[in-house]
C-alpha cells in the first residue's frame, strides 16, 4: 500500500472517530476532557490529513 493511500485512510479513520465522539459525547466530562470538544479536534485533524493524502495521491 502506498504512503499516500495510508495517509488518506488514516485521516478518514481519524475523522470518523472524531465524528463519533462529537455525536455521542455531548455533555459528559471525562476527567478534564469533554469528548465532544475532542471530537471536533479529531474531525479537523482527520480532514486535514485526508486532504493531504488526496494531495499526495494526485501529485503522485
N, C-alpha and C positions, 0 to 999 in steps of 0.2 A: 504494500500500500504506500502510495507516495506521501511525502511530507505535507503537501497542500491538502490532500484529502483527509489526512489525520487532523490537521488544524481545523478544517471545516466541520468534521464530525465532533471533535471535542467542543467546539463553540456551540454547536447545536444542542449537544447534551447539557452543557452548562446553562444554556438558555432555557431548556425545558425544566431543569431542576429549579432554576430561579423562578420560572412561571408557577411551578407547583408550590414553592414556598410562599410566593406572593398571594396566591389564591387561598391557600389553606391557613396560613399563619397570620390571620388578620389582626387580632388584638392580644395574642398571647405574648408573654415575655419569658424568654429562657435566659436565666442569669442576667446579663446586661444587654442581650441582643433581642431585637424584635424580628421574627422570621420574615415578616412582610418587607421590612426595610432591607434585610439581607437578600431577599428575593429580587428586589429592584436592582441592587448592585450586581447580582449574578446575571440578570437579564441584560444589563448594559454590557458587562464584560463578555458574555456569551455572544451577543450581537456583534460586538467589535471583533471578536476572534473569528466568528463566522465570515464576516466581511473580509477579513484578512485572508482567510482560506480561499474565498472566492477570488480575491485579487491574485493570490499565488497560483491558482488554477488557471485563470485567464492569462496571466503573464507568462506562465509556463516555462 
